[in-house]
Amino acid sequence: MPPVSEPTPPSGLKVGVLALQGDFEAHTKVLRALGGVPVEVRTPDQLDGLDGLVIPGGESTAIGKLIASAGLEAGLRAHHAAGRPILGTCAGMIVCDSEHLGFIDATARRNAFGRQLQSFEADLDVEGAGDEPLRAVFIRAPWVETWGPGVDVIASYDGHPVAIREGTVLACAFHPELTDDPRFHAIFMAMTTTSAAAGAEEGARR
Amino acid sequence: MGPMAERATFRIKTGLAEMLKGGVIMDVVTPEEAKIAEEAGAVAVMALERVPADIRRDGGVARMSDPAMIKGIQEAVSIPVMAKARIGHFAEAQVLEALAVDYIDESEVLTPADEVNHIDKLAFEVPFVCGATNLGEALRRIGEGAAMIRSKGEAGTGNVVEAVRHMREITSGIRRLSQLRPEELAAAAKELPAPLEVVQEVAAAGRLPVPLFCAGGIATPADAALMMQLGAEGNFVGSGIFKSEDPRRRARAIVEATTHYNDPERVAAASIGLGEAMSGLEIGPLEAADALLQHRGG
């Protein structure tokens, strides 16, 4: 996997990044380095024609309120229902959980690792990200408290799931966008590539 | 804390500020106000004893808040809680770290405890935010370990003019540095003055190595949008919310304008029906009376 500083050829995949609040800009940089075309999303029309969508880190209470006030909930649900992939990191994982938008059959416990003084970084083995551990940055991070049978736990820390996947939804409690290692986003881009190819095939059959 | 974890790295300290980007941090003096702020969509609250407008009106020595009040606010909300320490008062900062606040603001709004030295912020695990009026001041604070910079503006005035001046000073200073050739950076560092290492980093990246927010004088949604368009990555609002006629609505409106700062129709809609803004103060008379807070700590 190339480091972020060596961009791969553009795949042309349009990936939305919910840009209401949080570190959305960091996500756009990683997506661009992986050949995606990032699109900042603040209004419902900006969700049109996306191949994938990232819900970034930030404050989940603020992002939840801003989704409602921007009238984005229906569009986000349509994106998910159409089988287009979604990546949620930290606050984004909380927004996707079954107590919020319900895109993944799991519940996240907010600030589970504690306040800022307990924020930390550590090496993490992530299924699908290769043999080398991934440096994971946890900021006032949640963990996955409960999860359904359809959910794959792809990384755990100290006995708690911190990265999960179900169908077209990938979520993690840490911040892969805050390091120079693009491997976690690469898992998401692979999901997006597969989904876009399947969509194109379906379109051709019609 | 689990296996092989590393805490309080530069990435962890700036990381929380990264998560606050695009958001509004609101001054609150009671747990009830903190709840109103959280319900309005604030990304964090700043716990303090008196908002700057009252500090300005009442005079006297302004100090770190009562720990009981800070604890009450921590219990009332789930968003990050910041608190202010006096410039140079590292024992107040130690107390705030012991209380596990999420960020410490070494703030000119409180009465300075040391007129020469700032706190050695690298000695703490809790991250610090510091105010700045220009690029040199911002880079000196970063050199001391600040993980977030905010404009100083002129707190408690409801007058955005000083925040505009400071934000333009900082961002134009960054643009000037990024035009310089490598051998010109030492002279630039001497002139600012600021640590050469930080100057080189800013010149290469074309931006501060830490998030840059606005503070000091925001009173309306349009003020918030203005500062975002001038390069702020988020807004602190002090007296502007709880000194206005309808704090709940004004808080929501300023959050809305900070997110949709590039959409004048949204900012216009957010600005309707908010009631009276806080009454503002002109800068000139304050300057004549030597009452400007922004000159504290340089």
Interface residues (C-beta under 8 A of the other chain):
Chain A: A19 L20 Q21 G22 D23 F24 E25 A26 R42 T43 G57 G58 E59 T61 A62 K65 L66 S69 A70 C90 A91 R110 N111 R115 Q116 L117 Q118 S119 F120 E121 A122 D123 V137 I139 R140 Y157 D158 H175 L178 T179
Chain B: M1 G2 P3 M4 A5 E6 R7 A8 T9 R11 I12 G15 L16 E18 M19 L20 K21 G22 G23 E38 A40 G41 A42 V43 A44 S78 I79 P80 E97 A100 D102 Y103 E125 V126 P127 R252 V255 E256 T259 H260 D263
